[in-house]
Amino acid sequence: MRKIQGETPPSFSGARVKVAITTTSFGRESRAPIQLLKKEGLSVAFNPHGRRLEGPEILSLAHGASGVIAGTEDWNGGILEALPELRVISRCGVGTDNVDLEAARKRNVEVLNTPFSATSAVAELTLALILNLLRQVTAMERDLKVGNWSKKMGGLLRGKNVGIVGFGKIGRKVAQILIVFQAHVGFFDPIPGETLPRAETFASLEALLSWSDLVTLHCSAVDRGRALIGRKEIRLMKKGAYLVNTSRGSLVDERALYDAVRRGHLSGAALDVFNEEPYHGPLLELESVLTTPHIGSYALEARVEMEMESAKNLVQALKRR
């Protein structure tokens, strides 16, 4: 067959291979990841809804796909069973707790992630939320825009006891930043791993919660949806403490958090993730609760790197299969 000048032959022989992309903003900031997939001769189907997909929507989009670049939607055993042609799930993100890994293993579906790309982005967002809580920046900015020149007394990060739940790559990065701010850092992680010389290790979550002036979560979901921080755990926290979650929405009992902030047991909270997204719940009513729309990885440099890594992972895995 004569090669047409400028044409790139597909890398996958036979019928055109379909891949589905479920994340909502893939390729928005850079077309390079999509161009990579198409250069390899892959047929790409995109999420048409602009939000996290539900079960039937996943099945519709991924029907006939050999590979998926996945977001945070639920890849349970039923979904995997209904997609017999699926061979690879490439997570555009750190965690794989939204994938039933045992079901994937049984169906010979390879699961990959991007463990490094979002580390600095999530850690820096966590710091921004912590400083905002302590200095009440958003509350005063909101007041000023409606003509209310009202100064609120804040507090320093220096000298605060900050408890980190989960001490993987992101948790350790957050600890390194907090230490520079002269905070006292402690952490709890049930899986032994790396430590930091100036970060205190706690043997239990309960001990960490009762010690902390501020708790920040950097761990995977628990038992596919059970809240790690519920009413019992919140009661263990100091009166006036803060809670930050940039990890998984299911880690926090949102109703219990709402009640604790409204009653004044907690001074405030900052959430980037929620049980149901987009979030429209009662936490939006509380001035002392900061809410952002799941933007942990939404730093331009990090996002492009993460999308490129997930695309390369998908291509390489499909070639192996």
The 8 nearest C-alpha neighbors of each residue, nearest first, counted from 0:
[[1, 2, 3, 8, 4, 6, 7, 9],
 [0, 2, 3, 4, 6, 8, 5, 7],
 [3, 1, 4, 0, 6, 8, 5, 7],
 [2, 4, 6, 5, 1, 7, 0, 8],
 [5, 3, 6, 2, 7, 1, 8, 0],
 [4, 6, 3, 7, 2, 8, 38, 1],
 [5, 7, 4, 3, 8, 2, 9, 38],
 [8, 6, 9, 5, 38, 39, 40, 4],
 [9, 7, 6, 10, 40, 39, 38, 2],
 [8, 10, 40, 39, 11, 7, 38, 12],
 [11, 9, 39, 40, 12, 8, 38, 41],
 [12, 10, 9, 40, 13, 39, 16, 15],
 [13, 11, 10, 14, 9, 15, 16, 40],
 [12, 14, 15, 11, 16, 9, 10, 40],
 [15, 13, 16, 12, 11, 17, 41, 40],
 [14, 16, 41, 13, 17, 42, 40, 11],
 [17, 15, 41, 42, 14, 65, 18, 11],
 [18, 16, 42, 64, 41, 65, 43, 15],
 [19, 17, 66, 64, 43, 67, 65, 42],
 [18, 20, 44, 67, 61, 43, 45, 64],
 [21, 19, 68, 45, 67, 22, 44, 46],
 [20, 22, 46, 69, 70, 68, 19, 23],
 [23, 21, 70, 20, 24, 25, 69, 46],
 [22, 24, 49, 50, 25, 46, 21, 51],
 [23, 25, 27, 22, 26, 49, 28, 46],
 [24, 26, 27, 22, 23, 306, 20, 28],
 [27, 25, 30, 29, 28, 33, 24, 32],
 [26, 28, 24, 25, 29, 30, 303, 23],
 [29, 27, 26, 30, 303, 299, 25, 302],
 [30, 28, 26, 31, 27, 303, 32, 33],
 [29, 31, 26, 33, 32, 34, 27, 28],
 [30, 32, 34, 29, 33, 35, 26, 307],
 [33, 31, 307, 35, 34, 30, 310, 306],
 [34, 32, 36, 35, 30, 31, 37, 26],
 [33, 35, 31, 37, 32, 36, 38, 30],
 [34, 36, 32, 38, 33, 37, 31, 39],
 [37, 35, 33, 39, 34, 38, 41, 32],
 [36, 38, 40, 34, 41, 39, 35, 33],
 [39, 37, 35, 40, 36, 34, 7, 9],
 [38, 40, 10, 9, 37, 36, 41, 35],
 [39, 41, 9, 37, 38, 10, 11, 42],
 [42, 40, 37, 16, 39, 36, 17, 43],
 [41, 43, 17, 16, 18, 15, 40, 37],
 [42, 44, 18, 19, 17, 41, 45, 20],
 [45, 43, 19, 20, 18, 42, 60, 46],
 [46, 44, 20, 47, 19, 21, 43, 60],
 [45, 47, 21, 48, 20, 23, 49, 22],
 [48, 46, 49, 45, 23, 50, 60, 21],
 [47, 49, 50, 46, 52, 23, 51, 56],
 [48, 50, 23, 47, 46, 51, 24, 22],
 [51, 49, 48, 23, 52, 277, 276, 22],
 [50, 52, 72, 53, 276, 23, 71, 22],
 [51, 53, 56, 72, 57, 50, 54, 21],
 [52, 54, 56, 55, 57, 51, 72, 73],
 [53, 55, 57, 56, 58, 52, 78, 73],
 [56, 54, 58, 57, 53, 59, 52, 78],
 [57, 55, 59, 53, 58, 54, 52, 60],
 [58, 56, 54, 60, 55, 59, 61, 52],
 [59, 57, 55, 61, 56, 60, 62, 54],
 [58, 60, 56, 62, 57, 61, 55, 54],
 [59, 61, 57, 58, 62, 56, 19, 44],
 [60, 62, 64, 58, 19, 59, 57, 63],
 [63, 61, 59, 64, 58, 60, 82, 57],
 [62, 64, 84, 61, 65, 17, 82, 85],
 [65, 63, 17, 18, 61, 66, 62, 85],
 [66, 64, 85, 86, 84, 18, 17, 63],
 [67, 65, 87, 18, 64, 85, 86, 88],
 [68, 66, 19, 88, 18, 69, 20, 89],
 [67, 69, 20, 89, 90, 88, 91, 19],
 [70, 68, 90, 21, 67, 91, 89, 22],
 [69, 71, 22, 72, 91, 21, 90, 68],
 [70, 72, 97, 73, 69, 51, 22, 90],
 [71, 73, 70, 52, 51, 74, 97, 53],
 [74, 72, 97, 75, 98, 71, 54, 53],
 [75, 73, 98, 78, 97, 99, 72, 79],
 [76, 74, 99, 78, 77, 73, 98, 79],
 [75, 77, 79, 102, 78, 80, 99, 74],
 [78, 76, 80, 79, 75, 81, 74, 102],
 [77, 79, 81, 75, 76, 80, 74, 82],
 [78, 80, 76, 82, 81, 77, 75, 74],
 [81, 79, 77, 82, 78, 76, 83, 106],
 [80, 82, 78, 79, 83, 77, 58, 62],
 [83, 81, 79, 80, 84, 85, 62, 78],
 [84, 82, 85, 81, 80, 79, 63, 106],
 [83, 85, 65, 82, 63, 64, 86, 62],
 [86, 84, 65, 83, 82, 66, 64, 87],
 [85, 87, 108, 65, 66, 109, 84, 107],
 [88, 86, 66, 109, 108, 110, 85, 89],
 [89, 87, 110, 67, 66, 68, 109, 90],
 [88, 90, 111, 68, 313, 112, 309, 110],
 [91, 89, 112, 69, 92, 68, 111, 70],
 [90, 92, 309, 70, 69, 113, 306, 112],
 [93, 91, 113, 90, 112, 94, 114, 305],
 [92, 94, 114, 113, 112, 95, 91, 117],
 [95, 93, 96, 92, 219, 112, 97, 114],
 [94, 96, 97, 98, 93, 112, 90, 110],
 [95, 97, 98, 94, 220, 219, 223, 99],
 [98, 96, 73, 95, 74, 71, 72, 99],
 [97, 99, 74, 96, 95, 100, 75, 73],
 [100, 98, 75, 102, 101, 76, 74, 103],
 [99, 101, 103, 102, 98, 104, 110, 95],
 [102, 100, 104, 103, 99, 105, 76, 106],
 [101, 103, 105, 76, 99, 104, 100, 106],
 [104, 102, 108, 100, 106, 101, 105, 107],
 [103, 105, 107, 101, 106, 102, 108, 100],
 [106, 104, 102, 103, 107, 101, 108, 100],
 [105, 107, 103, 104, 108, 102, 80, 79],
 [106, 108, 104, 105, 103, 109, 86, 102],
 [109, 107, 86, 103, 87, 106, 104, 110],
 [108, 110, 87, 88, 86, 107, 111, 103],
 [111, 109, 88, 89, 87, 108, 112, 90],
 [112, 110, 89, 90, 88, 109, 312, 113],
 [111, 113, 90, 89, 93, 114, 92, 91],
 [112, 114, 92, 93, 115, 91, 116, 305],
 [115, 113, 93, 112, 116, 92, 117, 94],
 [114, 116, 118, 113, 117, 93, 168, 305],
 [115, 117, 305, 301, 118, 304, 114, 113],
 [118, 116, 120, 296, 301, 119, 115, 121],
 [119, 117, 169, 120, 121, 115, 116, 122],
 [120, 118, 122, 121, 117, 123, 172, 169],
 [119, 121, 117, 123, 296, 122, 118, 298],
 [122, 120, 295, 124, 123, 118, 119, 296],
 [121, 123, 119, 125, 173, 124, 120, 169],
 [124, 122, 126, 125, 120, 121, 119, 127],
 [125, 123, 127, 121, 126, 122, 128, 120],
 [126, 124, 122, 128, 123, 127, 121, 129],
 [125, 127, 129, 123, 124, 128, 130, 122],
 [128, 126, 124, 130, 125, 129, 131, 123],
 [127, 129, 131, 125, 126, 130, 132, 124],
 [128, 130, 126, 132, 131, 127, 125, 133],
 [131, 129, 133, 127, 132, 128, 134, 126],
 [130, 132, 128, 136, 134, 135, 129, 133],
 [133, 131, 135, 129, 130, 134, 128, 267],
 [132, 134, 130, 154, 153, 131, 135, 129],
 [133, 135, 153, 131, 136, 132, 154, 130],
 [136, 134, 132, 131, 138, 137, 133, 153],
 [135, 137, 131, 139, 134, 138, 140, 132],
 [136, 138, 140, 139, 135, 141, 131, 289],
 [137, 139, 141, 135, 140, 136, 142, 286],
 [140, 138, 142, 141, 136, 137, 143, 135],
 [141, 139, 137, 143, 142, 138, 136, 144],
 [140, 142, 138, 139, 144, 143, 137, 145],
 [143, 141, 139, 147, 140, 145, 144, 138],
 [142, 144, 147, 146, 140, 145, 148, 141],
 [143, 145, 141, 146, 142, 140, 147, 139],
 [146, 144, 143, 142, 147, 141, 148, 140],
 [145, 147, 143, 144, 148, 142, 141, 149],
 [146, 148, 143, 142, 149, 145, 144, 139],
 [149, 147, 143, 146, 150, 142, 139, 145],
 [150, 148, 147, 151, 139, 142, 143, 146],
 [149, 151, 152, 148, 139, 147, 153, 142],
 [152, 150, 153, 149, 135, 139, 134, 138],
 [153, 151, 150, 154, 134, 135, 133, 149],
 [154, 152, 134, 133, 151, 135, 155, 132],
 [153, 155, 133, 134, 156, 152, 157, 130],
 [156, 154, 157, 133, 153, 158, 159, 134],
 [155, 157, 159, 182, 158, 180, 154, 130],
 [158, 156, 182, 181, 155, 159, 180, 183],
 [157, 159, 182, 183, 181, 156, 160, 155],
 [160, 158, 182, 156, 157, 183, 161, 212],
 [161, 159, 183, 211, 212, 184, 182, 162],
 [160, 162, 213, 184, 211, 214, 212, 159],
 [161, 163, 214, 185, 211, 186, 207, 184],
 [164, 162, 186, 215, 214, 216, 165, 185],
 [165, 163, 216, 187, 217, 186, 188, 215],
 [166, 164, 218, 217, 188, 170, 167, 187],
 [167, 165, 170, 171, 188, 164, 168, 186],
 [166, 168, 170, 169, 165, 171, 217, 218],
 [167, 169, 171, 170, 172, 118, 166, 115],
 [170, 168, 172, 118, 171, 167, 122, 173],
 [169, 171, 166, 173, 167, 172, 217, 168],
 [170, 172, 174, 173, 168, 169, 166, 167],
 [173, 171, 169, 175, 174, 170, 168, 122],
 [174, 172, 122, 170, 176, 171, 175, 169],
 [175, 173, 171, 177, 172, 176, 178, 170],
 [174, 176, 172, 178, 173, 177, 171, 179],
 [177, 175, 173, 179, 174, 178, 172, 180],
 [178, 176, 180, 174, 179, 175, 182, 173],
 [177, 179, 181, 180, 175, 182, 176, 174],
 [178, 180, 176, 177, 181, 175, 182, 174],
 [179, 181, 177, 178, 182, 157, 156, 176],
 [182, 180, 157, 178, 179, 158, 177, 183],
 [181, 183, 157, 158, 159, 178, 180, 177],
 [182, 184, 160, 159, 158, 161, 181, 185],
 [185, 183, 198, 161, 160, 182, 162, 199],
 [186, 184, 199, 162, 198, 200, 163, 161],
 [187, 185, 163, 200, 162, 164, 201, 199],
 [186, 188, 164, 201, 204, 165, 200, 203],
 [187, 189, 165, 190, 166, 164, 186, 191],
 [188, 190, 191, 187, 203, 165, 202, 204],
 [189, 191, 188, 192, 165, 166, 187, 167],
 [192, 190, 189, 188, 193, 194, 166, 187],
 [191, 193, 190, 194, 166, 167, 188, 189],
 [194, 192, 195, 191, 166, 167, 171, 168],
 [193, 195, 192, 196, 198, 171, 200, 166],
 [194, 196, 198, 197, 193, 171, 199, 175],
 [195, 197, 198, 194, 199, 200, 193, 175],
 [198, 196, 195, 199, 184, 178, 183, 185],
 [199, 197, 184, 185, 195, 196, 200, 186],
 [198, 200, 185, 184, 186, 201, 197, 196],
 [199, 201, 186, 185, 187, 198, 202, 194],
 [202, 200, 187, 203, 186, 207, 199, 206],
 [201, 203, 187, 200, 204, 206, 207, 189],
 [204, 202, 205, 206, 201, 187, 207, 189],
 [203, 205, 207, 206, 187, 208, 202, 201],
 [206, 204, 208, 203, 207, 209, 235, 232],
 [207, 205, 203, 209, 204, 208, 210, 201],
 [206, 208, 204, 210, 205, 209, 201, 162],
 [209, 207, 236, 205, 211, 210, 206, 235],
 [208, 210, 236, 235, 206, 207, 211, 237],
 [211, 209, 207, 208, 206, 212, 160, 237],
 [212, 210, 160, 213, 162, 161, 208, 209],
 [211, 213, 240, 160, 161, 159, 241, 237],
 [212, 214, 241, 161, 211, 240, 242, 162],
 [215, 213, 162, 242, 161, 163, 243, 211],
 [214, 216, 243, 163, 244, 242, 162, 164],
 [215, 217, 164, 244, 163, 218, 246, 243],
 [218, 216, 165, 246, 170, 164, 169, 215],
 [219, 217, 165, 216, 246, 164, 220, 247],
 [220, 218, 96, 221, 94, 247, 246, 217],
 [219, 221, 250, 247, 223, 96, 224, 249],
 [220, 222, 223, 225, 224, 219, 227, 226],
 [221, 223, 225, 224, 220, 226, 96, 227],
 [224, 222, 221, 220, 225, 96, 97, 249],
 [223, 225, 249, 222, 221, 220, 226, 250],
 [224, 226, 221, 222, 223, 227, 249, 250],
 [227, 225, 250, 251, 228, 252, 249, 229],
 [226, 228, 250, 251, 229, 225, 221, 252],
 [229, 227, 251, 232, 226, 250, 252, 233],
 [230, 228, 252, 232, 231, 226, 233, 255],
 [229, 231, 233, 255, 232, 234, 228, 252],
 [232, 230, 234, 229, 233, 235, 228, 255],
 [231, 233, 235, 229, 234, 228, 230, 236],
 [234, 232, 230, 236, 235, 231, 229, 228],
 [233, 235, 231, 232, 236, 230, 237, 264],
 [236, 234, 232, 233, 209, 208, 237, 231],
 [237, 235, 209, 208, 233, 234, 238, 240],
 [238, 236, 240, 209, 239, 235, 212, 211],
 [237, 239, 264, 240, 265, 236, 266, 263],
 [238, 240, 266, 265, 264, 237, 241, 263],
 [241, 239, 212, 265, 237, 213, 238, 266],
 [240, 242, 213, 267, 268, 266, 265, 214],
 [241, 243, 268, 214, 213, 215, 269, 244],
 [244, 242, 215, 269, 268, 270, 214, 216],
 [243, 245, 270, 216, 246, 215, 271, 269],
 [246, 244, 271, 272, 270, 295, 216, 247],
 [245, 247, 217, 244, 216, 218, 272, 248],
 [248, 246, 249, 250, 272, 220, 245, 219],
 [273, 247, 249, 272, 274, 250, 251, 246],
 [248, 250, 274, 224, 251, 247, 226, 220],
 [249, 251, 226, 227, 248, 247, 220, 228],
 [252, 250, 228, 226, 249, 253, 227, 248],
 [253, 251, 229, 255, 254, 226, 228, 256],
 [252, 254, 256, 255, 251, 257, 282, 274],
 [255, 253, 257, 256, 252, 258, 281, 282],
 [254, 256, 258, 230, 252, 253, 257, 229],
 [255, 257, 253, 259, 254, 258, 260, 252],
 [256, 258, 254, 260, 255, 259, 282, 261],
 [257, 259, 261, 255, 256, 260, 262, 254],
 [260, 258, 256, 264, 262, 257, 261, 265],
 [261, 259, 265, 263, 257, 262, 258, 267],
 [260, 262, 258, 263, 259, 257, 285, 264],
 [263, 261, 259, 260, 264, 258, 265, 257],
 [264, 262, 260, 265, 261, 266, 259, 239],
 [263, 265, 238, 259, 262, 239, 260, 266],
 [266, 264, 239, 260, 240, 263, 267, 259],
 [267, 265, 239, 240, 241, 263, 260, 264],
 [266, 268, 287, 241, 288, 265, 260, 242],
 [267, 269, 242, 288, 241, 243, 289, 270],
 [268, 270, 289, 243, 288, 290, 128, 244],
 [271, 269, 244, 290, 272, 243, 245, 289],
 [270, 272, 293, 291, 245, 292, 290, 244],
 [273, 271, 248, 293, 270, 247, 245, 246],
 [248, 274, 272, 275, 276, 278, 249, 271],
 [273, 275, 248, 249, 276, 272, 247, 278],
 [276, 274, 273, 278, 277, 248, 279, 272],
 [277, 275, 278, 273, 274, 51, 50, 272],
 [276, 278, 275, 279, 292, 50, 273, 51],
 [277, 279, 276, 275, 280, 273, 292, 274],
 [280, 278, 277, 281, 283, 276, 282, 275],
 [281, 279, 282, 278, 283, 284, 253, 275],
 [280, 282, 283, 284, 279, 257, 285, 254],
 [283, 281, 284, 285, 280, 257, 288, 253],
 [282, 284, 281, 285, 280, 279, 288, 290],
 [283, 285, 282, 281, 286, 280, 288, 287],
 [286, 284, 287, 288, 283, 282, 261, 281],
 [285, 287, 288, 284, 138, 289, 283, 267],
 [286, 288, 267, 285, 289, 268, 266, 138],
 [289, 287, 268, 267, 285, 286, 269, 290],
 [290, 288, 269, 270, 268, 287, 291, 286],
 [289, 291, 270, 269, 271, 288, 292, 283],
 [290, 292, 271, 293, 270, 294, 289, 272],
 [293, 291, 294, 271, 290, 272, 277, 278],
 [294, 292, 271, 272, 295, 291, 245, 273],
 [293, 295, 297, 296, 292, 271, 291, 298],
 [294, 296, 121, 297, 293, 120, 124, 245],
 [297, 295, 117, 120, 294, 298, 302, 121],
 [298, 296, 294, 295, 302, 299, 301, 120],
 [297, 299, 301, 300, 296, 120, 302, 295],
 [298, 300, 302, 301, 297, 303, 28, 296],
 [301, 299, 303, 302, 298, 304, 297, 305],
 [300, 302, 304, 298, 299, 117, 116, 303],
 [301, 303, 305, 299, 304, 300, 297, 296],
 [304, 302, 306, 305, 300, 301, 307, 299],
 [303, 305, 301, 307, 302, 306, 116, 308],
 [306, 304, 116, 302, 308, 303, 307, 301],
 [305, 307, 309, 303, 308, 304, 91, 310],
 [308, 306, 32, 310, 304, 305, 309, 311],
 [307, 309, 305, 311, 306, 310, 312, 304],
 [308, 310, 312, 306, 91, 307, 311, 89],
 [311, 309, 307, 313, 312, 308, 32, 306],
 [312, 310, 308, 314, 313, 309, 315, 307],
 [311, 313, 309, 315, 310, 314, 308, 316],
 [314, 312, 310, 316, 311, 315, 89, 317],
 [313, 315, 311, 317, 316, 312, 318, 310],
 [314, 316, 318, 312, 317, 313, 311, 319],
 [317, 315, 319, 313, 318, 314, 312, 320],
 [318, 316, 320, 314, 319, 315, 313, 87],
 [317, 319, 315, 316, 320, 314, 11, 10],
 [320, 318, 316, 317, 315, 314, 313, 87],
 [319, 317, 318, 316, 86, 87, 315, 109]]
